[in-house]
Amino acid sequence: MMEVRQATAPASAETATTAELRGRYLVDDLFADGEVRAVYTHEDRMVLAGAVPAGTGPLALPTPDQLRAEHFLERRELGVVNVGGPGEVLVDDEPHALGTLDGAYVGRGRRVAFRGDGARFYLVSAGAHADHGVAVFRRDEVEPVELGDQRGASVRRLYRYVWGPGGHPSCQLQLGVTVIAEGSVWNTMPPHRHDRRTEVYLYTQLADDARVLHVLGEPGRTRHLWVRDGEAVISPSWSVHAGAGTGPYAFVWAMAGENTDYGDLDPVALEAL
Ligand SMILES: O=C(O)C(=O)C[C@H](O)C(=O)CO
């Protein structure tokens, strides 16, 4: 089952109702036991999905009709992050174990399935013209980038899995995980945009009664979404993306578009907000 979302114009965010904003940018129903649920956004043709094998044996990545393909990765590449308990991603039947917040990259042309009771796999896919192999990223083996400061309540660790020059190659996809330090609240502060790429954040590790206030829109006319655990937000290339949590959280960030250069971003000064 795959829902399709159309691309949107910057000005429309300013006048959208709360329900319209949520319907366009928030993805709130990705994870269901024994299912793969997907959303196709026309923003850089990214697909985001949730796969929850739930002890049912291997759960294969299906091929939604909208892809008009023999199999899901016929013309696509895939990023995977496990946001649940331990599990395995099977690539052409070869198992790769992923613990909580570990990630994987699967290049074009391969067949993928998922296994593990308690595992919840978050998937992000972009169009691909070449096969860049398979890689597994264990969060505790990746050197984090330390960001933020205590005065700004923004201390966090950014783990880069697929991120362009110096990282594992990809056609379009960039992928990683950011974990907010205890006592801090902000991600991506000061914020930025990147005119050449779309970005999607999947918020995870939030308590049931916690929320992230996610900021989106053009800098001078931002809006917000209240986001729960396991929900994702689509940021078109014109939109800032930043958030503050009411409790501890982490998020998976993923981008696709014109280039794979993580450092190619357009900072937004706080004075512009
Ligand atoms: O906390 C942060 O800062 C991030 O994680 C930033 C994301 O990686 C991002 O938005 C990259 O464009």
The ligand as an SDF file (V2000), in Angstrom:
LIG
                    3D

 12 11  0  0  0  0  0  0  0  0999 V2000
   20.6210   18.2110   14.3060 O   0  0  0  0  0  0  0  0  0  0  0  0
   21.0300   18.5530   13.1910 C   0  0  0  0  0  0  0  0  0  0  0  0
   21.6000   19.6450   12.9890 O   0  0  0  0  0  0  0  0  0  0  0  0
   20.8220   17.6230   12.0670 C   0  0  0  0  0  0  0  0  0  0  0  0
   20.7160   16.4590   12.2530 O   0  0  0  0  0  0  0  0  0  0  0  0
   20.7250   18.2250   10.7330 C   0  0  0  0  0  0  0  0  0  0  0  0
   20.3260   17.2480    9.6410 C   0  0  0  0  0  0  0  0  0  0  0  0
   21.3370   16.3560    9.4100 O   0  0  0  0  0  0  0  0  0  0  0  0
   20.0080   18.0300    8.4210 C   0  0  0  0  0  0  0  0  0  0  0  0
   19.0460   18.7620    8.4120 O   0  0  0  0  0  0  0  0  0  0  0  0
   20.8730   17.9150    7.2400 C   0  0  0  0  0  0  0  0  0  0  0  0
   20.4390   18.7510    6.2210 O   0  0  0  0  0  0  0  0  0  0  0  0
  1  2  2  0
  2  3  1  0
  2  4  1  0
  4  5  2  0
  4  6  1  0
  6  7  1  0
  7  8  1  0
  7  9  1  0
  9 10  2  0
  9 11  1  0
 11 12  1  0
M  END
$$$$
